[in-house]
């Protein structure tokens, strides 16, 4: 992941020279090799879609019913998983998953290529392939099958420089029916603390009046010492504001997000938090919004055993609906 702390390195390195990486350090992934890095990406702002990511990640992954997941490492690069969910929702049932991690190491936490996939007995499947071709270029391919029929696909490419990231995405492009979606995103670091970006979305479909539509949006993010605030604005009338706060070495993370849409005349605000009890191997996540939804998830890691126990609850005051879930992750 790109380091967006904004701290300038002590020694400037030209783009044409090779960046020193800790070759002697023990990689986090076994049986991997360090790849050549020729660009200093310590001040790269990341990708456009991740501007609000830290705030979104605080929201608890609430679920209903009972869930059991077993993960088995078959080798240092390949693992499989078996998941069983019992609930009244459409995601109830068995699912098999497989993950592959390659041998190309670009940082202590990034190894490529990455292949992810899962399938269920009803013929629903999804797959994702992520590969880093160089320290600047990364591609992602996603595909989804529903009831043994192709439901959609997406291709995207990220090109990173020292201070910018440009992303091009194509989704469900069909030349015969003149339909599909194309997205162009650009995010740049203006100062040590400020990032700005823009997005252009183009969609073609015969069901759309005129046959096609284009939507633009703009985003900015300003970082402080232990916080950041983000803003997204679209001329179509969509307005998002987010705030994230975490003091250094603090187990508490806080996030607030305000969303409004002038087109449908809807506005909502969400408050979320995460609290890590390191000594107790426990993580709390909670969320409440102005629509009356309150949810929380507790994860307890049962060390030294490879077990994680989960409790989930969600209450929608507006609909008088309550959901409760219990889960066990093994591996």
Backbone torsions as a table, in degrees:
resi	resn	phi	psi	omega
1	UNK	NA	147.1	179.4
2	UNK	-72.3	142.1	177.3
3	UNK	-85.3	113.7	-176.9
4	UNK	-106.4	27.9	180.0
5	UNK	-71.3	-23.5	178.3
6	UNK	85.2	-1.2	180.0
7	UNK	-78.4	124.4	-178.2
8	UNK	-74.0	141.1	177.4
9	UNK	-68.0	156.9	-175.2
10	UNK	-71.0	-28.8	-179.6
11	UNK	-122.8	124.9	177.6
12	UNK	-73.1	139.8	179.8
13	UNK	-123.8	131.7	-179.6
14	UNK	-70.3	153.4	-176.9
15	UNK	-63.9	-27.0	-176.3
16	UNK	-83.9	-12.4	-179.0
17	UNK	-91.7	163.3	-179.0
18	UNK	-87.0	133.9	178.9
19	UNK	-83.9	133.5	178.3
20	UNK	-72.5	129.5	174.6
21	UNK	-118.8	153.8	-175.7
22	UNK	-72.4	75.7	-177.9
23	UNK	-60.7	-32.7	-177.2
24	UNK	-79.0	-15.0	-179.3
25	UNK	-69.4	146.8	178.9
26	UNK	-73.1	117.9	-178.5
27	UNK	-62.8	148.1	177.3
28	UNK	-69.0	-22.0	178.5
29	UNK	-112.5	126.6	-179.1
30	UNK	-73.1	159.6	176.8
31	UNK	56.0	43.6	177.0
32	UNK	-125.5	166.1	179.5
33	UNK	-131.5	143.3	179.0
34	UNK	-71.1	137.3	177.1
35	UNK	-99.2	156.1	-179.6
36	UNK	-68.9	132.9	176.8
37	UNK	-117.1	119.0	-175.5
38	UNK	-109.3	-3.9	-177.4
39	UNK	-128.1	135.1	176.0
40	UNK	-78.9	108.5	-177.4
41	UNK	-105.0	17.3	-177.8
42	UNK	-65.8	-23.0	179.6
43	UNK	-111.2	15.3	175.0
44	UNK	-69.5	136.5	-174.7
45	UNK	-77.5	-4.1	-175.4
46	UNK	87.7	-165.5	-177.5
47	UNK	-98.8	160.0	-175.8
48	UNK	-59.2	-43.3	-175.4
49	UNK	-70.0	-13.4	-177.2
50	UNK	-96.5	8.2	-178.5
51	UNK	-61.2	-40.3	179.7
52	UNK	-99.2	8.8	-169.9
53	UNK	-61.2	-43.9	-178.5
54	UNK	-61.8	-33.6	177.8
55	UNK	-72.2	-44.2	-179.8
56	UNK	-63.8	-35.9	-177.1
57	UNK	-67.5	-18.8	178.6
58	UNK	-74.5	-20.5	-177.5
59	UNK	-69.1	131.3	-175.4
60	UNK	-68.7	137.9	176.8
61	UNK	-79.8	72.2	-175.5
62	UNK	-66.2	144.2	178.2
63	UNK	-143.8	169.4	-176.6
64	UNK	-123.4	144.1	176.6
65	UNK	89.0	-147.7	-178.5
66	UNK	-116.8	141.9	-177.9
67	UNK	-137.7	131.9	176.0
68	UNK	-129.7	128.6	-179.9
69	UNK	-133.3	128.2	179.9
70	UNK	-121.3	124.3	-179.9
71	UNK	-116.3	133.3	-177.6
72	UNK	-127.5	125.2	175.5
73	UNK	-84.0	116.1	177.8
74	UNK	-87.3	-25.5	175.6
75	UNK	-159.0	-178.4	179.2
76	UNK	-70.0	-9.9	-178.4
77	UNK	-120.0	-13.1	-171.5
78	UNK	-131.1	134.6	177.0
79	UNK	-142.1	152.4	178.1
80	UNK	-125.5	158.3	-179.7
81	UNK	-141.2	148.3	175.3
82	UNK	-124.0	125.9	-177.6
83	UNK	-126.4	134.9	176.5
84	UNK	-128.3	126.6	179.8
85	UNK	-124.0	130.5	177.0
86	UNK	-116.9	109.2	-179.0
87	UNK	-158.8	174.7	179.0
88	UNK	-86.5	-2.8	-178.5
89	UNK	-84.2	178.6	-177.7
90	UNK	-76.0	-15.0	-178.1
91	UNK	-90.5	12.3	-179.9
92	UNK	-72.9	139.9	177.6
93	UNK	131.8	-166.7	-175.7
94	UNK	-99.5	146.2	177.4
95	UNK	-144.1	135.1	177.7
96	UNK	-109.2	135.2	-179.6
97	UNK	-131.3	154.5	177.8
98	UNK	-142.9	138.5	179.9
99	UNK	-129.5	141.6	176.0
100	UNK	-128.6	132.1	175.1
101	UNK	-115.1	131.4	-175.8
102	UNK	-79.6	-156.1	-173.8
103	UNK	-119.1	-1.9	-177.0
104	UNK	-91.8	116.5	-174.3
105	UNK	-108.9	122.9	178.0
106	UNK	-107.9	-17.5	175.1
107	UNK	-158.2	176.4	-179.7
108	UNK	-65.9	-16.4	-176.7
109	UNK	-121.3	5.9	-176.8
110	UNK	-130.4	119.7	177.3
111	UNK	-131.5	142.1	-176.0
112	UNK	-137.3	158.8	-5.5
113	UNK	-75.4	162.7	177.1
114	UNK	-120.7	127.6	179.1
115	UNK	-124.2	122.2	-178.8
116	UNK	-123.7	142.0	178.3
117	UNK	-161.4	153.2	174.7
118	UNK	-150.7	156.1	-176.9
119	UNK	-149.8	150.7	176.7
120	UNK	-125.7	168.0	-176.5
121	UNK	-65.4	-13.9	-178.9
122	UNK	-86.0	4.8	179.7
123	UNK	85.1	15.9	175.7
124	UNK	-95.4	132.1	-177.4
125	UNK	-148.5	154.4	175.0
126	UNK	-143.5	149.8	-178.5
127	UNK	-146.0	150.5	179.5
128	UNK	-145.4	134.0	177.4
129	UNK	-124.6	124.5	179.1
130	UNK	-122.1	129.1	179.8
131	UNK	-140.8	139.9	177.1
132	UNK	-104.0	107.5	-176.3
133	UNK	-77.7	-30.4	175.1
134	UNK	-154.7	-178.8	179.0
135	UNK	-68.0	-12.9	-179.8
136	UNK	-103.7	-27.5	-168.9
137	UNK	-115.6	126.6	178.0
138	UNK	-134.5	139.0	179.3
139	UNK	-124.8	152.5	177.5
140	UNK	-136.9	136.4	176.4
141	UNK	-126.3	126.6	178.7
142	UNK	-124.9	141.1	177.5
143	UNK	-142.7	147.8	-179.3
144	UNK	-138.3	134.9	179.1
145	UNK	-120.8	133.5	177.2
146	UNK	-126.7	124.6	-178.9
147	UNK	53.1	45.9	177.1
148	UNK	64.7	17.8	177.5
149	UNK	-124.2	142.4	-179.6
150	UNK	-64.5	120.8	-177.6
151	UNK	-99.5	-25.0	179.7
152	UNK	169.5	163.4	177.6
153	UNK	-148.8	162.8	-179.0
154	UNK	-149.4	135.0	175.9
155	UNK	-121.0	133.8	178.7
156	UNK	-143.7	153.6	-179.3
157	UNK	-139.4	131.1	176.6
158	UNK	-110.0	130.2	175.0
159	UNK	-119.5	117.6	-174.5
160	UNK	-111.5	137.9	169.8
161	UNK	-119.3	-171.0	-176.1
162	UNK	-62.2	-35.4	-175.5
163	UNK	-125.2	1.8	-175.9
164	UNK	-138.1	158.6	171.3
165	UNK	-138.9	127.6	177.5
166	UNK	-117.5	131.0	-177.3
167	UNK	-124.6	132.9	175.0
168	UNK	-120.3	129.6	-177.2
169	UNK	-131.0	135.2	173.7
170	UNK	-122.9	133.7	-177.5
171	UNK	-136.1	129.0	173.7
172	UNK	51.3	43.5	179.2
173	UNK	-76.9	124.1	179.5
174	UNK	-131.0	105.5	-177.3
175	UNK	-69.1	-27.4	-178.1
176	UNK	-72.0	-37.1	179.6
177	UNK	-99.9	5.0	179.6
178	UNK	52.9	50.5	-179.6
179	UNK	-135.0	158.7	178.4
180	UNK	148.6	173.2	-178.9
181	UNK	-129.1	135.4	175.3
182	UNK	-129.4	134.4	-177.9
183	UNK	-130.8	131.1	174.9
184	UNK	-118.8	123.7	-178.2
185	UNK	-127.6	144.8	178.1
186	UNK	-143.5	130.8	179.1
187	UNK	-131.1	131.1	-177.1
188	UNK	-133.8	148.7	175.9
189	UNK	-91.9	116.9	-177.1
190	UNK	-87.8	-47.6	177.0
191	UNK	-132.1	-175.2	180.0
192	UNK	-60.4	-30.3	-175.2
193	UNK	-113.6	-11.0	-171.6
194	UNK	-116.7	129.8	172.9
195	UNK	-120.3	141.1	174.5
196	UNK	-134.2	153.7	-179.1
197	UNK	-157.8	171.0	179.9
198	UNK	-143.3	154.8	-179.5
199	UNK	-137.3	137.6	174.3
200	UNK	-124.0	119.0	178.8
201	UNK	-111.5	127.8	179.1
202	UNK	-122.7	128.3	179.1
203	UNK	-128.9	132.5	177.0
204	UNK	-117.4	131.4	179.2
205	UNK	-165.8	138.2	-178.7
206	UNK	-66.0	-19.4	179.7
207	UNK	-79.2	-14.0	179.8
208	UNK	-85.0	133.5	175.8
209	UNK	-56.0	124.0	-176.6
210	UNK	89.2	-11.3	175.7
211	UNK	89.5	-14.2	-179.8
212	UNK	-161.2	163.6	-179.6
213	UNK	-151.3	148.2	177.5
214	UNK	-127.7	136.0	-178.2
215	UNK	-130.9	131.6	176.5
216	UNK	-112.3	153.6	175.4
217	UNK	-150.3	156.0	-177.3
218	UNK	-130.3	146.7	-175.7
219	UNK	-138.0	150.3	174.9
220	UNK	-144.7	153.4	178.9
221	UNK	-144.4	130.1	178.7
222	UNK	-121.8	127.6	-176.1
223	UNK	-108.8	137.1	170.0
224	UNK	-104.8	-162.9	-177.7
225	UNK	-65.7	-45.2	-179.1
226	UNK	-134.7	30.6	-180.0
227	UNK	-157.4	165.6	169.2
228	UNK	-152.2	155.4	175.4
229	UNK	-127.9	143.1	-176.2
230	UNK	-130.5	149.2	-178.2
231	UNK	-137.1	132.9	175.1
232	UNK	-129.4	130.2	-175.2
233	UNK	-134.7	133.5	176.8
234	UNK	-125.5	136.3	176.5
235	UNK	-60.6	-14.7	178.2
236	UNK	-75.0	-5.1	176.3
237	UNK	104.5	14.9	178.3
238	UNK	-100.3	130.8	-174.2
239	UNK	-136.8	122.3	-179.9
240	UNK	-126.2	135.5	174.2
241	UNK	-131.9	133.1	-179.8
242	UNK	-133.8	153.3	178.4
243	UNK	-140.8	134.1	179.2
244	UNK	-128.5	138.8	-178.1
245	UNK	-142.0	131.3	172.3
246	UNK	-154.9	117.4	176.8
247	UNK	-70.9	156.0	-178.7
248	UNK	-59.2	129.8	179.1
249	UNK	62.8	18.2	178.4
250	UNK	-90.7	139.4	177.9
251	UNK	-78.5	-5.8	-175.9
252	UNK	-103.0	130.1	174.3
253	UNK	-122.0	136.2	-177.6
254	UNK	-125.3	143.0	177.8
255	UNK	-143.5	142.1	177.1
256	UNK	-133.5	136.0	178.8
257	UNK	-136.8	134.9	178.7
258	UNK	-119.3	125.1	-178.4
259	UNK	-127.7	137.4	176.6
260	UNK	-143.5	145.2	177.8
261	UNK	-130.7	113.5	-179.5
262	UNK	-71.5	-26.1	-177.7
263	UNK	-66.4	-43.8	-179.3
264	UNK	-102.2	0.0	178.0
265	UNK	56.4	51.7	178.1
266	UNK	-126.7	140.3	178.9
267	UNK	-139.0	139.1	178.8
268	UNK	-147.7	153.1	175.8
269	UNK	-130.4	141.8	-176.2
270	UNK	-130.1	133.3	174.2
271	UNK	-116.1	130.1	-178.8
272	UNK	-138.3	157.2	-179.0
273	UNK	-150.4	160.9	172.5
274	UNK	-141.0	131.9	179.6
275	UNK	-128.3	124.0	-177.6
276	UNK	-105.6	119.5	172.0
277	UNK	-97.3	90.8	-172.4
278	UNK	-61.2	-45.5	-177.9
279	UNK	-66.8	-27.7	179.2
280	UNK	-95.3	0.0	-179.1
281	UNK	54.2	42.7	-175.4
282	UNK	-129.9	141.2	177.4
283	UNK	-127.5	130.0	176.0
284	UNK	-108.7	134.4	171.9
285	UNK	-129.5	137.7	179.8
286	UNK	-144.7	158.5	-178.0
287	UNK	-155.5	144.9	169.6
288	UNK	-145.3	146.6	-179.7
289	UNK	-134.3	173.9	-175.8
290	UNK	-76.9	-5.2	175.5
291	UNK	-88.0	3.0	177.7
292	UNK	90.7	12.4	-180.0
293	UNK	-94.6	127.1	176.2
294	UNK	-127.1	127.5	-179.8
295	UNK	-142.6	155.0	-179.4
296	UNK	-153.7	148.9	177.6
297	UNK	-137.4	133.8	175.6
298	UNK	-115.6	128.4	176.6
299	UNK	-117.6	123.4	-179.7
300	UNK	-119.8	115.2	178.0
301	UNK	-86.9	120.9	-174.4
302	UNK	-90.4	65.0	179.9
303	UNK	-67.3	147.7	4.4
304	UNK	-84.9	4.0	178.0
305	UNK	-74.0	148.5	-179.3
306	UNK	-81.2	49.6	-178.0
307	UNK	-115.6	143.9	171.7
308	UNK	-130.0	120.2	-179.2
309	UNK	-97.7	134.9	-175.1
310	UNK	-127.9	139.4	171.6
311	UNK	-125.9	134.0	-177.8
312	UNK	-132.5	140.1	175.3
313	UNK	-144.9	146.4	-179.0
314	UNK	-147.9	133.2	-179.3
315	UNK	-130.3	122.2	176.5
316	UNK	-104.7	102.1	-176.9
317	UNK	-65.4	-34.5	-177.1
318	UNK	-67.3	-36.3	-178.2
319	UNK	-102.7	-0.6	-177.5
320	UNK	53.3	44.2	-179.2
321	UNK	-116.1	135.8	-179.0
322	UNK	-127.2	136.1	178.0
323	UNK	-129.2	141.1	178.6
324	UNK	-134.5	141.1	-179.9
325	UNK	-140.2	151.0	176.4
326	UNK	-135.2	136.7	-175.6
327	UNK	-143.4	157.4	177.1
328	UNK	-137.8	122.9	177.6
329	UNK	-108.5	127.6	-179.1
330	UNK	-117.9	124.1	-180.0
331	UNK	111.1	NA	NA
